Amino acid sequence: MLKFLSFLGTSRYIPCNYFMKDLKAENCCYIQEALLSMLEEKNIKPDEVVIFTTDKSYEENCIKNKNTGCGRPGLKETLDQFFVERSC
């Protein structure tokens, strides 16, 4: 069983680009989104994702994005895209 563990803070998250060796994730607000994207490119999908938060970071960045100016959703909605069942 592969588990993905990460932490979420209270900063204002803004879209940016992430690079790791030959992988890249562009225009991501959250490192968790970028890392899961890069894993997906390598056909690796965690069985479970655990995000550690405080009450404040949960409200400010998990449920919604504290940086309202960027027009992006919170981390929860962002990560939901990785766990939607896809069919042909």
Secondary structure, 3 states (H helix, E strand, C coil): CCEEEEECCCCCCCCEEEEECCEEEEEECCHHHHHHHHHHHCCCCCCEEEEECCHHHHHHHHHCCCCHHHCCCCHHHHHHHHHCCCCC
